[in-house]
Amino acid sequence: MTTPGPTAARRGARRWLERERVFKWLPFVSVQGLFTFLLLPNVLLLIYLSFLSWRITRGAWWNAAFAGLDTFRGALEDERFRWAVARTFGFAAAAVPLELLLGFGLALLCRRHFRGRRFYTTVFLLPMMIVPAVVGYDLSMLLIDQGPFNQLLSLLAGRTITVRWLSDYTAAQIAVIGADVWQWTALTFLIFTSGMAGLPEEPIRAARVMGASRWQIFWHVELPLLKPVIAIAVVLRSMEALKIFDYPMLLTQGGPGNATETVAVYLWRVGWEFARVSDAAAMSLILLVVVAMYTFVALRVLRRERRRLAEESVA
Amino acid sequence: MRRRRLFSLVRHVLLLVWTAVTLFPIYWMLITSFKHSGEWVTWPPRWFPHEPTLINYVKVLTPGTSTFELGRQTLKILKPLWDSLIISTVGALVAVALGSALAYSWARFGTGGRNYPYNILSIRMVPPIVIAVPFVVYFATLRLLDTYTGLILVYVATCLPYVIWMMLAFIDEVPVELERAARLMGASRLRVLRSVVLPLTASGLVVTFLFVFILNWSELLLALTLTNTEVSTIPIQLNKFQSANEGRDYGPQAAIGAIATLPVVVLGFLIQKHLLRGFSFGLLRK
């Protein structure tokens, strides 16, 4: 006799999960479902909005007039938008290589055991555990004209230095890039440290038996083995760097002038501060195309590395 | 021998330089959070408060909501702290559960095709600002704006790519033979998951959870877009205070920064050993 109770229901659910088809496909279907639910209507809406001339201040969006391609023309002719895109790529191009080099160098130095290693690794990981908004705000405090950072610089230089970090055009840009480097070198350090810890021992031992020097082993054995790890670090960091938003918002509010206005900050302003929603949508679409091109290239590189890895592992 | 000692010395010097670079902003934040308002901005800046105080912490941690008083905002964060905690934790838990299930089914059965992890990663590449505008309209119609559920759903989606890529590496380490043997001995699929796969990937699950928790805990742009008055997170509050007081309320803001940092640092410290091995994304030859 079976009474339909909680245990029976649980057994039923378990049996359902055990079925091969369900077990294989349930995660896939739920993830696809979530992405479809969140992204599909949004992308459609984005495209639709970009053809309107809707401003939040002027009634509901379904009443807005069609503007056709005018919004796109406006977006492409908007110099501030073009500069914001270029600036964002520029920031990423400055910050990401620095992060990779610093992270790699530090990981290399901390590779083998020595006294104090645990202390250094603990400290080096700290920045990635801090909220970026906090980092931006914290730096805005350090970098005031009469702040501790200028004091330190003066101390090191032996004369009074007053860099106007937050109101000078170039200095503010350096500050934003510096914030990104300070925070995310922790992540590249982490990626490279775990990469180096996972290096296989046989090829390295074999090279040593054959009389290779330390430098030769590093250059001809270890570095090629680490190449895929380097590739993913580049991909992950560059795609995050193109989204830079928090640091300019909290450090400089995009200023002085437009010195630190990244594309995310500018689109934020167009959409919410200037309430030109349709313009923001058109610019978003253009940005999406630009990012998609970049993504395409980046993922191809990554895929090639991973495939080569699979082939080597079989061989 | 002498060369080795020289190398060791140079290494310590270089590492100490970066240690100083890393600790300086953190130190300044901590020290400011213990300063009275008179010591926030001085020349020369004070590297140690003359009269350390807890007033900043008391101020921000008193119950109530932030209000304007005489044109200044009082900063109170108990509610946003709670909201942040719930949203980040639930979001990270769901993302880890869903993402590792997907990583497992891709690694074992290839669901979604050979390129599926790359397709997922490309979703992460979409800058959130791109979909911010339609998102508000969409979530407003669904009544998900300004709710826990809405933000959690979004965070799960943004974390999934990271979860899948990190968990793929850990699942790679589980020997398939072991799973097959267990199946042959009559264990059910769920039993294999629980008794073979779960113990072997436990440290990976913890590391992944911490990482995506940090991502959620720090996220600003989407939170700013999708919340209004009911729900608020720590990064939103910081952003608000920064613009409301022109960022001049240094002490309380530093206290908020310290409070927002502490739990993550403690968690990270506890699992540091696993953290240092868990970030190679399975991209090394075995």
Interface residues (C-beta under 8 A of the other chain):
Chain A: R14 L17 E18 F23 K24 W25 L26 P27 F28 S30 V31 Q32 L34 F35 F37 L38 L39 P41 N42 V43 L45 L46 L49 W61 L102 G105 L106 L109 C110 F114 G116 Y120 T121 T122 V123 F124 L125 L126 P127 M128 M129 I130 V131 P132 A133 V134 V135 Y137 D138 L139 S140 M141 L142 I144 Q146 G147 P148 Q151 L152 W182 A186 L190 I191 T193 S194 G195 A197 G198 L199 P200 L225 L226 P228 V229 A231 I232 V235 M239 L242 K243 F245 D246 M249 L250 Q253 V263 A264 L267 W268 G271 V277 A280 A281 S284 L285 L287 L288 V291 A292 Y294 T295 A298 L299 L302 R303 E305 R306 L309 E312 S313
Chain B: S8 R11 H12 L14 L15 W18 T19 V21 T22 L23 F24 P25 I26 W28 M29 T32 V41 W43 P44 P45 W47 L98 G99 A101 L102 Y104 S105 W106 F109 T111 G112 N115 Y118 I120 L121 S122 I123 R124 M125 V126 P127 P128 I129 V130 I131 A132 V133 P134 F135 V137 Y138 L153 V154 V156 A157 L160 W165 S188 R189 L190 I214 W217 S218 L220 L221 I234 P235 L238 N239 Q242 S243 G247 Y250 Q253 A254 I256 G257 A260 T261 V264 V265 G268 F269 Q272 L275 L276 R277 G278 F279 S280 F281 L283 L284 R285 K286
